[in-house]
Amino acid sequence: MSQPQILIVEDEAIVAMDLKLHLQDLGYGVAGLASTGEDAIVQAARLRPTLVLMDISLGAGMDGIEAARQVQALGMPVVFLTAFADETTLARAKDSAPYGYLLKPFDERSLHSTIEMALYRHRMEQELKASESRMRAIIEHALDLVVILDLSGRVIYSSPAAVHILGYQEGEKIGTPVVDLIYPEDRGKYAAIMGELAKAPGTSLTLEIRVLHKDGTPRLIEAVSHNALDVPGVHGIVVNARDITERRQAELDRQLMESKVQQSQKLESLGVLAGGIAHDFNNLLMGIMGHAGLALMELPADNPIRRRLHQIEVAATRAADLTNQLLAYSGRGKFQIEPISLSRLVDEMESLLETVISKKAHLEHHFEPGLPLIEGDATQIRQVIMNLITNASDALGDRTGRISISIGTMETGPLTPCLAGTPPEGLSVYLDVTDTGAGMEPDTLDKIFDPFFTTKFTGRGLGLAAVLGIMRGHHGAIQVTSRPNEGTSFRLLFPRSSQTSVRNTWEESPDQAYQGQGLILVVDDEEAVRSVASATLERYGFTVQTANNGRDGLRAFYDQAARVRLVVLDLTMPILSGEEVLAELRAGKGPGATVPVLLSSGYSSSDVAGNLHRYGPISFLQKPYNPGDLVQKVRVCLGE
């Protein structure tokens, strides 16, 4: 902020110089010195100071009060300095409307506070004047339409705003019955309002009504109509109308956006809950699935208990599938990201899809040639396709119908209408699943992605919730169109990948004859997980050491770093998390920088995965896993 410049008007030179020194000590600039009222006016006009300190008594000629009137007319505030405090002087001073009044002698503190208050008051007054000028300009150039009607409802006056609101030139509709300008469906409302208004002179009524633009399109206006039939010079009904078409559309858009935000917040909260439940259940299922798998390995093939153990393992696997659906809904169910060809993925699933659809359904494929790849988790996307195909088959019921899968490309962006998710920016790859089934009512369509909402008697209501979670995890969106008794179409929008080729992955199958050797460190806070992992690895010839938190895991590693061949590391632990342990291992140049690490978790998060990849290539095993899964991953990590 620039330094305030003050003009001193004082006829005594010694007092003026003393005042100048005081002002400079207080941090003000002195624009000039004047000793007469006439000189004060000239210097004020020339120097344009921020404030004028004016002595009332200036000797012969114009006094300070008269000079102050003319200076303040130039837009500069004046503070009086005087040795007089009599009522007559005070009365004259008040008439000039000064911004302050200081009695001599005064101290520096009083001078400073008076100047600051005067500057503040003047600044506030200037801002107020500017605001008033702006408001006056707005009112004088208002875009509202003013129309005056006679008792019969004909236009006798129309303001210039008719040009931009309705497209008619000024005066073009004079003498026209205003009902001709009303949208046909709203003419009954208009007649009722005007009939009521005409009965009561001096009253006003507000209404919203559609009027016809000159080009024939309807415009929604908000009108305040006043009965001035008995007002001399008016003798009519004055209508002040404002075009609110865009405002009303904006309100509708805002309501739609708020609804989407509320839905997103609800889904986010439920997603966090679902992810936490799935994580805890997966840790619990580890003990069931792992020990059942170990028992099956130890029993002879003809042992009758194997059948019961197998049923336990199957039940645990089904429970794990359910928790995976919860993870998918929460958006935390994908980890292995790779370039994917959607058309190849669907081709590979064709025989499987044929087995899940109704016998009366005909499955069709329509793929654009030369489709770009997407980035995603193939397992999760297969689940999405299976869920949509299953729903399409259920929609057909016992009727003969058609289910089609189409894959193509389209340009999308923030304005692309979607029922759920955020549309990708730029070229997107879409996958459509369309059926000719029963379709859905609008109120059903609004709820289809809610967890536990289902129209099936035996359903859990997690299928489409999982689809939404997976699509959110893939930064995609979903469009849905449906008509009762005509069918439903789901369109999934995926961001295009910058990759141009698909990586072929290979993993060795478990081998019962395999025998490993060396020390493996298992770090996990769940006793059931440590027990299953230890028993499995020891069965295959490894020596195992365990730790139940990250801090103890690091201590165990450093105690035997030269012997540790692999670290099986849980991501979510107390004291130190798996990520913190991994960061500590990779921070130095010793054995921890190169030791293979197999990460494991009750849920896998794409966000965590992205963070952990900075530590180099990593392997991941999602809980719950069976002994064979663990051994297979260990062999891959060890290159065996």
C-alpha positions, 0 to 999 in steps of 0.5 A: 500500500502506498504511503498516505500523503498529507497537506499541512495548512498552518500559518505559523511556520514553526508549528507547521515544521513541527507537525511535518516532523511528527507526521514523518515519524509516524510514517506519513508523507508530507505532500506540501505546506500551505499558510493560507486558505487560498493557497491550500485550495490551489495546492490541494487541486494540484497535489491531490493529497490523501488528507488535509490537516487544516488550521481553522484560524489562518490570519487574514483572508479565507479561514480554514473552515471555508477552505475546508468546504472547497477542499472537500468538494475536490474529494479530499478529507479534512481534519481540523487543527485548532486552539479554539473549542468554543461553541460558535467555532464548533458549530461552523466546523460541523457545517463543513463536515470535517473528518476529525477535530484536534485541539492544540496542543495535541500529542503524537498518539492523538494525531496518529489515531485521528488521521487513521480514523479519518482515512478509514472513514474517507475510504469507506465513504468512497467505497460506498459511493462507488457501490451506489454508482454501480447500483444506480448504473445497474438499475438504470440499465436493467434488463427487466421488461416493463409492460403496461396493459389496459383494462382489456389486456392490450399492450399500451407500453413496452420497455426497450428490454422487449428486444433482448427478452422477446425479440420484438422491437420497441413498440412493435406489439403496442395494441396487441392483446398480451394473451397472444404472447402467452404460451398456449398451455399457460393462458388459463393461468394468465386469465385467472391471475389477471381477472383476480388482479383487475378487481383490486386496484393497488394490489400486486401479484407475482406469477411465473409464466411462459411467454412466446419469443418472436422465434416461437420458442417459450421463455419462462418469465417471473412477473410482478403485476400491479394494478395501477388502473386508478393511478393518474398518468398510468391507468393500466396494469404495470407488469415488471417481467424478468426472463428466468429461463436460464436461471431455472435451468441452472437451478435444475442443473444444480439440483441434479449436481447436488443429487450426484454429489450426495449419491457419490458421498453415500457411495464413498462412505459405504465403500469405505465400510465395505472395504474395511469389512472385506479386509477383516473377513479376508483375514479371518477366511485365511485361517479357514481356507489355509488350514483346510488346504493344508489338511487336504495336502496331508490326507491320503486321496482315499480318506473320506474326510477329504470330502468334508474338508473340500466342502469347507474350502469351497464354502470359504472360497465362496465367502472370499468371492463375496468379500471380493465383491465388497472390495470391488464396490469400495473401489479397492479391488484392483491391483494388477494393472496391465494393457487389455484388449476388451475384444480379446477379453470378451472372445476368451470369455465367450464359452463361459458367457454362453453357460450363464445365459438363458437357453432362450437368449441369443448372444451377439458380438459387435466389435469395431476393428482396430480398437485401442487398449485400456489399462485395467485388471483383467480379473475385475473387468471379467467380473463386470462383464459376467455381472452385466451378462447375468443381469441381462439374462435374468431380465429376459426371464423365460422369454426368448430374447437377444443379448448383445455385446458391443465394443467401440470408441467415442469422444467423452468429457465432463459434459458426457451424461452418465448415471455413475462415475466420472466420464474420461476426458478424450477418446474412450473405449466403450463396452455395451451390454444390451438386452431385450428384456423387461427393462426398468422404471425410472425409480428403479433405475435411480437405485440400481447401483445402491448396495443391497438393492435388488429386484431378485428374490434370491439376490444379494444386491452387490452385483451392480454395486461391484460393477460401479466400484470396479469402474470407479477404480478404473477411472471410468463411468457408466451410462444406462438407458432402459425402457419398461418392456423394451430392454436395458443397455449398459455402456461402460466407458474406459479411458484409452491406454497409451500402450499399443501391445498386450503383455503376455504373463506366465506363472508356473503351476503349483508342483507338489514335488517342488522342494525349496530351501532357505529362510523366509520371513513372514511378517503379519499381525494375524496369527491365523495367517502366520500359522498357515504361511509357516506350515505351508512353507515348511512343508515345501522345505523352507525355514520360516521365521515370523513377526507380528508387526512391522517393527519386529519384522525389521528387527528379525530381518536385520538379525539374519539379513544374509540368510533371508531369501524372501519376505512375505509382508502384510500391508496393514499392520500396527506400529509399522505398516507394510509400506513403511517396512518396505521403504526401510528395506529399500532405503539402504544399499545392503541386503534389504535393497535387493531381497524379494518381497511378496506383499499380501493384504486383505484388500488391494488398493490401486492407490497403494499399488501406485505408491509401492511401485516406486520401490521397484517391481513387486509381487502381490498375493491377495488374502485369503489364499490357499497353500498352492497360491502361496507356493506358486507366488513364492516360486515366482519371486525366487525365480524357481 
